[in-house]
Amino acid sequence: MIFIILVSALSWFLYGKEKNSSYAFSAGLIQIVGVFIFSVGMHERYLFPVMAIALFAFIYLKDRRFLLLAGGFSISCFVNTYCVLLYGLQGGMGSVTNNSSLIAGITALFNLLLFAYLVKVAWDNALRGTVYSLE
């Protein structure tokens, strides 16, 4: 609960700093990804809208780093779904292999790195006005 409150406060702070509706998508990204990563027992389906929201953030804020985030979260979502389906095919709890838990651990670390990068990009956009355009 503490992490959900902190993530909510961070997304509210970054959105409220700029007072522009264009920043709603980056604040929404922080909210969804932060709750997904820092909550217990989250289903991988909660990461599905992140790719679309990252693309909308790119469209509205014109920062190419959101395209990189959309690609990274696409990979993460694919691997998370793969692990869940592999887990189900292997018969559930009693037959999880070391490979699937290793893949899940690496994906969790990858998600943490993506979240840190997302916070940096949102911080740059909202507070510093730094935008890396496609041009």
Contacts in CASP RR format, 6 or more apart in sequence:
PFRMAT RR
TARGET T0000
AUTHOR 0000-0000-0000
METHOD contacts of the structure
MODEL  1
MIFIILVSALSWFLYGKEKNSSYAFSAGLIQIVGVFIFSVGMHERYLFPV
MAIALFAFIYLKDRRFLLLAGGFSISCFVNTYCVLLYGLQGGMGSVTNNS
SLIAGITALFNLLLFAYLVKVAWDNALRGTVYSLE
3 34 0 8 1.000
3 38 0 8 1.000
3 39 0 8 1.000
4 35 0 8 1.000
4 38 0 8 1.000
4 39 0 8 1.000
7 30 0 8 1.000
7 31 0 8 1.000
7 34 0 8 1.000
7 35 0 8 1.000
7 38 0 8 1.000
8 31 0 8 1.000
10 30 0 8 1.000
10 119 0 8 1.000
11 27 0 8 1.000
11 28 0 8 1.000
11 30 0 8 1.000
11 31 0 8 1.000
12 27 0 8 1.000
14 23 0 8 1.000
14 26 0 8 1.000
14 27 0 8 1.000
14 30 0 8 1.000
14 122 0 8 1.000
14 123 0 8 1.000
14 126 0 8 1.000
14 127 0 8 1.000
15 23 0 8 1.000
15 24 0 8 1.000
15 26 0 8 1.000
15 27 0 8 1.000
15 126 0 8 1.000
16 23 0 8 1.000
17 126 0 8 1.000
17 127 0 8 1.000
18 125 0 8 1.000
18 126 0 8 1.000
22 60 0 8 1.000
22 61 0 8 1.000
23 61 0 8 1.000
23 122 0 8 1.000
23 125 0 8 1.000
23 126 0 8 1.000
25 53 0 8 1.000
25 54 0 8 1.000
25 56 0 8 1.000
25 57 0 8 1.000
25 60 0 8 1.000
25 61 0 8 1.000
26 57 0 8 1.000
26 61 0 8 1.000
26 66 0 8 1.000
26 118 0 8 1.000
26 121 0 8 1.000
26 122 0 8 1.000
26 125 0 8 1.000
26 126 0 8 1.000
27 122 0 8 1.000
28 53 0 8 1.000
29 50 0 8 1.000
29 53 0 8 1.000
29 54 0 8 1.000
29 57 0 8 1.000
29 69 0 8 1.000
29 118 0 8 1.000
29 122 0 8 1.000
30 118 0 8 1.000
30 119 0 8 1.000
30 122 0 8 1.000
32 46 0 8 1.000
32 47 0 8 1.000
32 49 0 8 1.000
32 50 0 8 1.000
32 53 0 8 1.000
33 47 0 8 1.000
33 50 0 8 1.000
33 73 0 8 1.000
33 111 0 8 1.000
33 114 0 8 1.000
33 115 0 8 1.000
33 118 0 8 1.000
34 115 0 8 1.000
35 42 0 8 1.000
35 46 0 8 1.000
36 42 0 8 1.000
36 46 0 8 1.000
36 47 0 8 1.000
36 50 0 8 1.000
36 111 0 8 1.000
37 108 0 8 1.000
37 111 0 8 1.000
37 112 0 8 1.000
37 115 0 8 1.000
44 77 0 8 1.000
44 80 0 8 1.000
44 81 0 8 1.000
44 84 0 8 1.000
47 73 0 8 1.000
47 76 0 8 1.000
47 77 0 8 1.000
47 80 0 8 1.000
48 77 0 8 1.000
50 70 0 8 1.000
50 73 0 8 1.000
50 77 0 8 1.000
51 70 0 8 1.000
51 71 0 8 1.000
51 73 0 8 1.000
51 74 0 8 1.000
51 77 0 8 1.000
54 66 0 8 1.000
54 67 0 8 1.000
54 69 0 8 1.000
54 70 0 8 1.000
54 71 0 8 1.000
54 73 0 8 1.000
55 66 0 8 1.000
55 67 0 8 1.000
55 70 0 8 1.000
57 63 0 8 1.000
57 66 0 8 1.000
57 69 0 8 1.000
58 64 0 8 1.000
58 66 0 8 1.000
58 67 0 8 1.000
58 70 0 8 1.000
61 125 0 8 1.000
61 131 0 8 1.000
62 131 0 8 1.000
62 133 0 8 1.000
62 134 0 8 1.000
63 121 0 8 1.000
63 125 0 8 1.000
63 131 0 8 1.000
63 132 0 8 1.000
63 133 0 8 1.000
64 132 0 8 1.000
64 133 0 8 1.000
64 134 0 8 1.000
65 117 0 8 1.000
65 121 0 8 1.000
65 132 0 8 1.000
66 121 0 8 1.000
68 117 0 8 1.000
69 114 0 8 1.000
69 117 0 8 1.000
69 118 0 8 1.000
69 121 0 8 1.000
72 110 0 8 1.000
72 114 0 8 1.000
73 114 0 8 1.000
75 110 0 8 1.000
76 107 0 8 1.000
76 110 0 8 1.000
76 111 0 8 1.000
76 114 0 8 1.000
79 103 0 8 1.000
79 107 0 8 1.000
79 110 0 8 1.000
80 104 0 8 1.000
80 107 0 8 1.000
82 103 0 8 1.000
83 100 0 8 1.000
83 103 0 8 1.000
83 104 0 8 1.000
83 107 0 8 1.000
86 100 0 8 1.000
87 96 0 8 1.000
87 100 0 8 1.000
90 96 0 8 1.000
90 97 0 8 1.000
90 100 0 8 1.000
124 130 0 8 1.000
124 131 0 8 1.000
125 131 0 8 1.000
END
